[in-house]
Amino acid sequence: CSPVLAVINASTRTITSIVPTGNNAHSVAADPQSGLVLVPHSSPGSPAGCSTCAANGFLSAGVSIFNIP
């Protein structure tokens, strides 16, 4: 289990960046004006557990906010 958010440039169809996310991250909301990207995630232990999530700082359920220029 090593969930990530991949940012894709639609014009060039290439991945521009990959950032770690929390366990069970499954939805993405993006604001094109601010460049903010929101990704909800569950706790590292449920469901199914994710040891790398806790190691990456995702210690509890919540919403991660990324600034993608």
Beta strands, then each sheet from edge to edge (+ up, - down):
strand 1: 4-9
strand 2: 14-20
strand 3: 29-30
strand 4: 36-41
strand 5: 62-67
sheet 1: 1+ 2-
sheet 2: 3+ 4- 5+
end
